[in-house]
Amino acid sequence: MVKEIVKDESFLQIPSTPATEEDLQTAQDLLDTLLENTDRCVGLAANMIGVSKRIIAIEDEGKFLVMLNPKIVKWSQPYFTEEACLSLEGVRKTKRFRYIKVLYFTTDFQLRFKTFRGFSAQIIQHEIDHCNGVLI
């Protein structure tokens, strides 16, 4: 189900709790909401739809991916960029890494390790910041 985007910064700054199998509907809602907003968005975190769980949905090179409990375990090649966010006004400067290795669970709760680069890596970093209550 498509959900409304949360803009309450005090809510968005609360770190999210780990996702469980009971949160699979939230994962689907997050993906539905991302698909509805592809004209202006490439990633969402669950707190952006009002649920403080460690779930993100991203567009990764034309495909859509949902990650439960994502954690960056390795990163390299820092750079500075500017980003916008559906939950926040304007554009903000931030530090990102060109390459990241992420540990996460699929919606089938299969553990995965995957290396991402470029824009996909940037999107994941932005959404994991949301999970950690960090606003850019």
C-alpha positions in Angstrom: 0.0 0.0 0.0 1.3 3.5 -0.9 2.0 5.5 2.2 2.3 9.3 2.8 5.9 10.6 3.2 6.7 11.7 6.7 8.3 15.2 7.0 8.5 15.4 10.9 12.2 15.9 11.5 11.9 14.9 15.2 10.4 11.5 14.2 13.0 11.0 11.5 15.8 11.6 14.0 14.8 8.5 16.1 17.1 5.6 15.2 15.1 2.6 13.8 14.9 -0.8 15.5 15.8 -4.1 13.7 13.2 -5.5 11.3 11.7 -8.9 11.8 9.5 -11.2 9.8 6.5 -9.3 11.3 7.7 -6.3 9.3 7.3 -7.7 5.8 4.1 -5.7 5.1 6.1 -2.6 5.9 8.7 -3.7 3.4 6.1 -4.1 0.8 4.5 -0.7 1.6 7.9 0.9 1.3 8.5 -0.7 -2.1 4.9 0.3 -3.2 5.6 3.9 -2.1 9.0 4.0 -3.9 7.4 2.7 -7.1 4.7 5.4 -6.8 7.4 8.1 -6.5 10.0 7.0 -9.1 9.6 10.3 -10.9 11.1 12.1 -7.9 12.8 9.5 -5.7 15.3 6.6 -5.9 15.2 5.3 -2.4 13.2 5.3 0.8 13.7 4.2 4.4 10.8 2.8 6.5 10.8 5.8 8.9 10.0 8.0 5.9 6.6 6.2 5.8 6.1 6.4 9.5 7.6 3.0 10.7 10.8 3.1 12.7 12.3 -0.2 11.4 15.6 -0.8 9.6 14.2 -1.4 6.1 15.2 0.4 3.0 14.0 0.2 -0.7 16.2 1.5 -3.5 16.5 1.6 -7.2 19.7 -0.2 -8.2 20.6 0.2 -11.8 17.0 -0.1 -13.0 16.0 -2.8 -10.6 14.3 -2.4 -7.2 15.8 -3.9 -4.1 14.5 -4.1 -0.5 17.0 -4.6 2.3 16.2 -5.5 5.8 18.6 -4.5 8.6 21.3 -3.2 6.2 24.7 -2.4 7.5 27.7 -1.0 5.7 30.7 -3.2 6.6 33.3 -1.7 4.3 33.7 1.6 2.4 36.3 3.4 0.3 36.9 6.4 -1.8 35.2 9.3 0.1 33.8 12.3 -1.8 31.5 15.2 -1.1 28.2 15.7 -2.9 24.8 17.3 -2.6 21.6 15.4 -1.9 17.9 16.1 -1.7 15.3 14.1 0.2 11.5 13.7 -0.1 11.2 14.2 3.7 13.3 17.4 3.8 13.3 20.8 2.0 16.2 21.8 -0.2 19.5 20.3 -1.0 22.3 19.6 1.5 26.0 18.8 1.3 27.2 15.4 2.6 30.2 13.0 2.6 29.7 9.7 0.8 31.9 6.8 -0.4 32.1 5.5 -4.0 32.3 1.9 -2.9 30.5 0.2 -0.1 30.0 -3.4 1.0 26.6 -4.0 2.6 25.4 -6.9 4.8 21.6 -7.2 4.7 18.7 -9.6 4.7 16.3 -10.2 1.8 12.6 -10.3 2.3 13.0 -14.0 2.5 15.5 -13.4 5.4 18.4 -14.7 3.4 21.7 -13.1 4.5 23.5 -11.3 1.7 26.8 -9.4 1.3 27.0 -7.2 -1.8 29.3 -4.5 -3.0 27.7 -1.4 -4.5 29.4 1.5 -6.3 28.6 4.9 -7.6 25.0 6.2 -7.4 23.6 3.0 -6.0 26.1 3.2 -3.1 25.2 6.8 -2.5 21.5 6.0 -2.3 22.1 3.2 0.2 24.2 5.4 2.4 21.4 8.1 2.4 18.8 5.5 3.4 20.9 3.9 6.0 21.5 7.4 7.5 17.7 7.6 7.8 17.7 4.2 9.6 20.2 5.7 12.0 18.2 8.8 12.6 20.7 10.9 10.7 19.3 13.7 8.5 21.6 15.2 5.9 
